[in-house]
Amino acid sequence: MPSETAGAAGRVPATVDRPYRVVEWRDRLATAATAVKLVRPGDRVWVQQGPGTPATLLDALAERGGDLWDVEICHMMTLGPLEYLRPDLAGHLRHNGLFLGENVRAAVAEGRADYTPVSLSEIERLFSDELRIDVALVQASPPDEDGFLNLGTGPDCTLTAASDASRVLVEMNDQMPRALGDTRLHVSLATAIVPVSRPLRELVPEPPDPVQIRVAERVAEMVPDGATLQIGIGALPSAVLARLGDHHDLGIHSELCPDGVVPLIEAGVINGARKT
């Protein structure tokens, strides 16, 4: 099993002189079942969100759940089913949600999981005090020639969590796209690396119903040219976007950008020309 001392916490600068550090990362390869043995009773575990949800590691953690107790699992909105929320794992694994997706709402409503209301901008600050992370479960691309893994679709708070955690379990997926910006985590910080090859999970939009279509039509009529939009996700926001094709000089200021934004940008409808 990979050593628990591998992957000491601390973010590596995004730009370094090559080579940064020679690491024989293949010594850290493990199966998911072996990797999750690094999770201890009483640990707080951070899980990468969205399409970056490390499903293989989460399934393995749920499989081992009966051998653990008082493990807190924190994340924002993940995608797909979460086996660790099974009622029989109560007392072993417990979710603390910072952004509730559809896959955790029932467990919170039934009292089997918790919800911590917090602004997105405040989450990373909690890692140094109220929400210290012991283990980070992340999904990343294979390392590049400089030894950097890439968190691809979901760096957000996860890069900070992985940098602060004492153990980092990486689901290394060759189908994770490499993204630009502050998205890189050096392989030296990985405690265990689990190679997989699978499509990323997706949030598939549902088609709007007749009521939502009517609401979207009314909302679109109220949007003036030159407006700056904050857009959420779901059937209704997507329906609104689909009805803005005749508008001009719109801007976007939003933490989320549904797929419907793309054709409006390509058509020049969203161009930020009058955004203040």
N, C-alpha and C positions, 0 to 999 in steps of 0.2 A: 504494500500500500504506500502511496506517496507520503513523504514525511510531512508532518504538521508544521515544521519549521520552514518549509518551502513557501515562498510567497509572502515575505514580511510586508506589512502594510506600508503604504507611501506611494503617492502618484509619481510616475516618471514624467518629466517634461515632454510635451508633445513633439518638440524639436530637439534632437540630440545629435551629437557628432557620432558618426558610424565608426566602429560598432559601439553600441552603448554598453552592452555586457554580454559576454558569451555564456549562453545557458543551454545545456543539453535538455531541452524541455521534453523530449521524448521519454525521459526517465519518469515524468510525471503523468504519463498516460495511465488511465484506469478505466474500468467499467463503471457504469453509473452506480451499481450496487456497492462497489468498493469505495467510490468517492464519497457517498453520503454517510459512510461510517465515520467520517470526520466531523459530523454533526453530533454534538453532545447534549445530554439532558440540560435544560435551562438555557440553551442558546437562543439568541435572537437571529433570525435568518432573513436576509434581504433577497427578494426575487425580482429579476429584471421584468419589465412590463411589456405590454403590447405584443407585436410580432416577435419580439425578442424573448418571449416567455420560454424558459428552459424546460420544456415539457418532459424530456427524458429524465433529467435530474429530479424534477418534482414527482414524477411517477415512482422513481426509485425511493425517494424520501417517504412517500406514502406507504410503500411496501415495507419499509423499515419502521414505520411509525409506532407500531406496538411495542418496540424495544426502547422507546424514548418517552420522556415526560417533560411537561412544561416548556416545550419548544414553541416560541412565538415566530410566526411567519408574517413578514411585513412586505407589502408591495402596493403599487398603484394598480391601474387596470390591466389585468392579464387577460389572455384570450384562451378559450377552450375550457374543457372540463378540468376540475381540480380534485383529484382523488383524495388529497389530504384533508378535505372538508367532510369526509364520511363521518356520520355520527359515531361509529365505533372507535374513531380515533380521538374522541373528546378526552381531554386530560393529557393526551400525548402531543398532539399538534394543534395549535390554535392560531387562527388568522387574525391579524390586526390590519384592517384595511385603511389606506390613506386616500383612496379613490375607489369607490365601489363600482365594479362592473357587474354585468348581469350574472356572471358565474359565481358571485359571492353574496348577492343580496338576500337570498333565501336563508343562508346560514346566519347572517347578521340578524335578520328578522326573527329567527327562531332562537336567538340567544346562544348559538354555537360558535359565533365569531364576533369580533369587535370592530368598531369603526372609530377612527381618530380624525375628527374634522381638522383640516389644516390646509393652508394655502400652499400651492405648488412651490412658490418661492421660499417657503419656510422649511421644507422637508430636509434639505441638506444640512441646515443649521442644527437640526435635532440629532444628527449623527454624532455630534461631539458631546452630547449631554443626555437628554431624555430618551434618545433612541439609538444608543450605541449598538453597532452591528458586529456580531461575532463571525457570522458566515455569510458570504455573498454567493448567490447562485446566478450565474450569468451565461448568456449565449454570445458567442463571438466567432468571427472568421478565423481561419488558421493564421498563424503569425507570418508577417512579411519578412523580408530579408534582414531587417533590423531587429526582429524579434518582437514586433508589436502585434498583438491581437487587436481586432477591430470590433467594437460593440455594435456597429452597423446601424440598425433601425432604432436602437433604444439606449443611447448613452445616458441622457437626462441625469437623474439622480443616481443611477446605477454606477456610473464611473466613480463618483465620490464614495458611494457605499463600498465598492470593491477596493478602493484605495485605503479606506479606513478599516476594513474588516481584517481580522487576524487570520482567516482562512477564506480562500477564493476558489470555488469550484466552477470550472469552465466547461460548458457544453460547446465543443468546438465543431461548428457546422460549416461545411464547405459551400453551403447554399446561402449563408449569411452574406449579404452584400457589404462591401467596404465603403464607408461613408467618410467624407472629408470633415474637417473641423476637429474639435476636442473629443475624439471618439476612440482613442487608442489606449490600450492597457498593455504594459510590457509583460511578456510571458514569465518573467522572473517573479511576478506577483501571484502567479497561479499556483495554488497548492496541489490541485489535481485537475487533469484535463481529460474529458470524456469525448472521444471523437464520434460524431454522428454525421449522417447525410440525409436530410429530410427537408421538405418545404416548410417555410415559416408559416405560423398560424396567421390567419387573416380575419379582419372584421368585415364580414360580408354585409353590405347594407340591405335592409329590407325595403321592398317597394312601398311607397306611401299609399295609404288607404284614401277613399274619397273625401273624408273629412280633412285629412292632412293636406290633400291637394287644394282644397278650397281655401284653407288657412294660408297655404303657401302663396296662392294667387293674391290674396289680400295683402300679405306682408310685402310681396314684390312690388305691389302698387305704391306702397308707402316708402320705398327706398328711393331717395333722390339721386340724380347723377352726382358724382363726386363724393358720395358717402363712403365712410370707412366702416367695414363690417367686422363684427366678432361672430364667428361661426362655430357652432357645436357639431356634434356627430349624431347621426340617426336619420330616420326617414324624412322627418319634417325639414331639418336644415338642408338636406340634399334636394328636396323638392323646391325650396326657395331658390337655391342656386340655379336650378334648372330653368327658372323663370326670370333670370336677370340678363338674358342674352341681348336685349335691346338697350341696356343701360350703358353709360359712358363714364370713364375715369373713376372707377371704383377702387378702393383700397382695402387691404386686409390687415387687421391687428388681432391676432388670435393665437391661442396655444395649440389649436387644432385646425387642420385644413383638410376637409373631406375631399374625395376625388373630384367632386363637382367644381372645385376651384380651378382645376387644370384647364378644361376647355375655355373657361372665361379668361384665363391668363393668355392662352394661345390666341384667342380672338381679339385681344386688346381691350376687353371690357374691364378687367382688373389690371391696372397699370400703375396705380399709386400716384398718378399725376397731380391729384389735388389733396393727397393725404397730408394732414398737418401733424 
